[in-house]
């Protein structure tokens, strides 16, 4: 990224940062099989360029789509469990911005999605000293690009489910992020991160509302927020599998919150329909309006019921890894 002109004086910096972005999408064995078939995991030529755009003229010899595709390279897979692949971002950037961006992606049959990347450079910042302000700008771009990549790989029915839950704003859906770093500077007491106004201001850019800080040793610390988590220190990398399971659970929690909000909207729609039924004689077209609203509401109820079943089934095989 080369479009940041302001001089920053960071209060907190991280060293050699790895990002792990977690989210949960409705998925099962059929959806995973569809994805593997689409990516061609058993073909001689695996992967390729993908887009969510539908060909409106399949009989013609050419297909035109806007600039910005997802190039996928298969790494490994288990036909009944998960798939790992690398996705190269080929979306256009604004003039003056040079961006080299590769994602490592892990998708499970349970619906858990993990997106990993190593931050090697941001503007002029060295990997040994990256400020939280720069990281917050990078993460915004990672969130947008990862949503576009996943949307390109979902089935049409999954996109219908996601658009219903997020009310057409699935591209802007919230994810949970883990910042895994070799060290944090300054390394101080937990109370300082919670009480010092300068530290709190920078941490909120990255983590949202601060919830807790845990000093595990003189070199290791975990800072937990409402939207992300920082785990810094040499021993934290040894607990990467445990931390990844934790952020997957946090991603599930985010999705449950979205469903709860969607249920409140659905309840308001039902109350509105009831009010229209009580006053159906006020307008000659009221019956048509009520039938259309009932049709849309019935579809949403059916989709929400399926999503709740997916959530329950996704926890059946969930396991907590042993401590290293």
C-alpha positions in Angstrom: 0.0 0.0 0.0 1.5 3.3 -1.0 -1.1 6.0 -0.5 -0.6 6.9 3.2 0.9 10.4 3.5 0.5 11.1 7.1 3.4 10.8 9.6 2.5 8.4 12.4 3.9 8.3 15.8 2.6 4.9 17.1 2.2 4.2 20.7 2.1 0.4 20.2 3.8 -1.7 17.5 3.8 -5.4 16.6 6.6 -7.5 15.2 6.2 -10.0 12.4 2.4 -10.1 12.3 0.3 -12.9 10.9 -3.4 -12.3 10.4 -6.0 -15.0 10.8 -9.5 -13.9 9.8 -12.4 -16.2 10.8 -16.0 -16.3 9.8 -18.8 -18.8 9.6 -20.9 -19.5 6.6 -23.8 -22.0 6.2 -22.2 -25.1 4.8 -22.4 -28.9 4.9 -21.2 -31.9 3.0 -23.1 -31.0 -0.1 -21.8 -27.5 -0.2 -18.2 -28.7 0.3 -18.6 -31.2 -2.4 -20.0 -28.5 -4.7 -17.0 -26.3 -3.9 -14.4 -29.0 -4.6 -16.1 -29.9 -7.8 -16.1 -26.3 -8.9 -12.4 -25.9 -8.0 -11.6 -29.1 -9.8 -9.7 -30.7 -7.0 -9.7 -34.1 -8.8 -8.9 -32.7 -12.2 -5.6 -32.6 -13.9 -5.8 -28.8 -14.1 -6.9 -27.6 -10.6 -8.0 -24.1 -9.6 -8.4 -21.3 -12.1 -10.1 -17.9 -12.3 -13.5 -17.5 -10.6 -16.3 -14.9 -10.5 -19.8 -14.9 -9.1 -21.2 -13.3 -12.2 -23.7 -15.4 -14.2 -23.3 -15.9 -17.9 -26.5 -14.4 -19.4 -25.6 -15.7 -22.9 -24.0 -19.2 -22.4 -24.5 -20.1 -26.1 -22.1 -17.4 -27.3 -18.3 -18.0 -27.7 -17.2 -15.3 -25.3 -17.9 -14.2 -21.7 -17.3 -10.6 -20.7 -17.1 -9.6 -17.0 -15.7 -6.6 -15.1 -12.1 -6.5 -14.1 -11.4 -8.3 -10.9 -11.3 -12.1 -10.6 -10.1 -14.6 -8.0 -7.3 -16.9 -9.0 -7.2 -20.1 -6.9 -4.4 -22.7 -6.4 -5.3 -25.9 -4.6 -2.9 -26.8 -1.8 -4.5 -29.9 -0.2 -7.9 -31.3 0.6 -10.0 -34.0 2.3 -13.1 -34.8 0.3 -15.3 -35.1 3.4 -13.7 -32.6 5.8 -12.0 -29.5 4.4 -10.0 -27.9 1.6 -7.0 -25.6 1.7 -6.1 -23.3 -1.2 -4.3 -20.1 -2.0 -6.2 -17.2 -3.5 -4.5 -14.3 -5.4 -6.3 -11.0 -5.3 -6.6 -9.5 -8.7 -9.1 -6.7 -8.0 -8.2 -3.3 -9.4 -6.7 -0.7 -7.1 -6.8 3.1 -7.2 -4.0 4.9 -9.1 -0.8 5.2 -7.1 -1.5 2.1 -5.0 0.6 -1.1 -5.5 -0.7 -4.1 -3.7 0.5 -7.6 -3.7 -1.9 -9.7 -1.8 -2.2 -13.5 -1.4 -4.6 -15.3 1.0 -4.3 -18.8 2.4 -7.8 -20.1 2.9 -9.2 -23.0 4.9 -12.8 -24.0 4.5 -14.4 -26.8 6.6 -17.5 -28.9 6.2 -18.8 -27.3 9.4 -18.9 -23.9 7.7 -15.8 -22.5 9.5 -13.6 -20.4 7.2 -10.1 -19.3 8.1 -8.2 -16.8 6.0 -4.5 -16.4 6.8 -1.8 -14.0 5.6 1.6 -12.7 6.7 2.1 -8.9 6.7 5.5 -8.4 5.1 5.3 -4.6 4.5 2.9 -1.7 4.8 4.1 1.6 3.2 7.6 2.1 4.7 7.0 0.1 7.9 9.4 -2.8 8.4 7.8 -6.2 9.4 9.6 -5.9 12.8 7.8 -2.7 13.7 4.3 -2.3 12.3 1.9 0.2 14.0 -1.7 -0.6 14.9 -2.9 2.3 12.8 -1.4 0.8 9.7 -2.7 -2.6 10.5 -6.2 -1.3 11.0 -6.1 0.1 7.4 -4.8 -3.1 6.0 -7.5 -5.1 7.8 -10.3 -3.1 6.2 -8.9 -4.0 2.8 -8.5 -7.6 3.9 -12.1 -7.8 5.1 -13.5 -6.4 1.8 -11.3 -8.6 -0.4 -12.0 -11.8 1.6 -15.7 -11.2 1.4 -15.5 -10.9 -2.4 -13.4 -14.0 -2.7 -15.7 -16.1 -0.6 -18.8 -14.8 -2.4 -17.2 -15.9 -5.7 -16.9 -19.4 -4.4 -20.3 -19.9 -2.8 -23.2 -21.6 -4.4 -26.2 -19.6 -5.5 -28.3 -20.9 -2.6 -25.6 -20.0 -0.1 -25.6 -16.5 -1.5 -29.3 -16.3 -1.1 -29.0 -17.4 2.6 -26.2 -14.8 3.3 -28.1 -12.0 1.6 -31.2 -12.8 3.5 -29.4 -12.8 6.9 -27.4 -9.6 6.2 -30.3 -8.0 4.3 -28.3 -7.5 1.1 -25.1 -6.3 2.9 -23.2 -9.6 3.0 -20.2 -8.0 1.4 -19.9 -5.9 4.6 -20.3 -8.7 7.1 -18.2 -8.7 10.2 -15.4 -11.2 10.8 -13.2 -12.0 13.8 -9.5 -11.3 13.5 -6.5 -12.8 15.3 -3.2 -10.8 15.2 -0.4 -13.2 15.9 2.9 -11.5 16.5 6.4 -12.3 17.7 6.3 -9.4 20.2 4.6 -6.2 21.2 6.3 -2.9 22.0 6.0 -1.7 24.7 5.5 -4.8 26.8 4.0 -3.5 30.0 1.5 -4.5 32.7 -2.1 -5.4 31.7 -3.5 -2.5 33.6 -1.6 0.0 31.4 -3.3 -1.2 28.2 -6.7 -0.9 29.7 -6.2 2.5 31.5 -3.7 4.5 29.4 -5.8 6.7 27.0 -3.2 6.6 24.2 -3.0 2.8 24.3 -6.7 2.4 24.5 -7.3 4.7 21.5 -4.9 2.6 19.3 -6.2 -0.7 20.5 -9.8 0.2 19.8 -9.0 0.9 16.2 -7.9 -2.7 15.8 -10.0 -4.7 18.4 -13.1 -2.7 19.0 -14.2 -2.4 22.7 -11.5 -3.8 24.9 -12.7 -6.7 27.1 -9.6 -8.1 28.9 -5.8 -8.2 28.9 -3.9 -11.3 30.1 -0.1 -11.2 30.7 0.8 -14.9 30.3 4.5 -14.3 31.0 7.2 -11.6 30.8 7.1 -11.9 27.0 3.6 -13.2 26.2 0.4 -11.3 26.2 -3.2 -11.7 24.9 -5.4 -8.7 24.4 -9.1 -9.5 23.7 -11.5 -7.1 22.1 -15.1 -7.4 20.8 -14.0 -7.7 17.1 -10.4 -9.1 17.3 -7.6 -10.5 19.5 -3.9 -9.8 19.7 -1.6 -12.7 20.8 2.0 -11.5 21.0 5.0 -13.5 22.3 7.1 -16.5 21.4 4.8 -19.0 23.2 1.7 -17.7 21.5 2.7 -19.1 18.2 2.9 -22.6 19.8 -0.8 -22.2 20.7 -1.9 -21.2 17.2 -4.2 -24.2 16.8 -6.0 -23.4 20.1 -6.3 -19.7 19.2 -7.7 -20.6 15.7 -10.4 -22.7 17.4 -11.2 -19.8 19.7 -11.7 -17.3 16.9 -13.8 -19.8 15.0 -16.1 -19.9 18.0 -16.1 -16.1 18.1 -17.1 -16.0 14.4 -20.0 -18.4 15.1 -21.0 -16.0 17.9 -21.0 -13.1 15.5 -23.3 -15.1 13.1 -25.7 -16.0 15.9 -25.9 -12.3 16.8 -26.8 -11.5 13.2 -29.5 -14.1 13.2 -30.9 -12.8 16.4 -31.1 -9.3 14.9 -32.7 -10.7 11.8 -35.3 -12.4 13.9 -36.2 -9.1 15.5 -36.6 -7.6 12.0 -38.8 -10.6 11.1 -40.9 -10.2 14.2 -41.5 -6.5 13.2 -42.5 -7.6 9.7 -45.1 -10.0 11.2 -46.5 -7.3 13.4 -46.8 -5.1 10.4 -48.7 -7.8 8.5 -51.0 -8.3 11.4 -51.7 -4.6 11.5 -52.5 -4.7 7.7 -54.8 -7.6 8.2 -56.8 -5.7 10.9 -57.2 -2.8 8.5 -57.6 -4.7 5.2 -60.8 -2.8 4.2 -59.0 0.5 4.0 -57.5 -0.1 0.6 -58.7 -2.3 -2.4 -55.1 -3.6 -3.0 -54.4 -4.4 0.6 -55.0 -8.2 0.0 -52.3 -8.3 -2.7 -49.8 -6.5 -0.5 -50.5 -8.8 2.4 -50.0 -11.9 0.2 -46.7 -10.6 -1.1 -45.5 -9.8 2.4 -46.6 -13.2 3.7 -44.7 -14.9 0.8 -41.5 -13.1 1.6 -41.8 -13.7 5.3 -42.5 -17.4 4.8 -39.3 -17.7 2.7 -37.2 -15.9 5.3 -38.6 -18.2 8.1 -37.7 -21.3 6.0 -34.2 -20.0 5.4 -33.6 -19.0 9.0 -34.8 -22.4 10.2 -32.2 -24.1 7.9 -29.5 -21.8 9.1 -30.2 -22.7 12.8 -29.9 -26.4 11.8 -26.6 -25.7 10.1 -25.3 -24.0 13.2 -26.3 -26.9 15.5 -24.8 -29.5 13.2 -21.5 -27.5 12.9 -20.9 -28.0 16.6 -21.3 -31.7 16.6 -17.7 -32.4 15.5 -16.1 -29.4 17.2 -13.1 -30.3 19.3 -10.7 -28.3 21.5 -7.1 -29.1 20.7 -4.8 -30.2 23.5 -2.4 -27.8 25.0 1.1 -28.0 23.4 
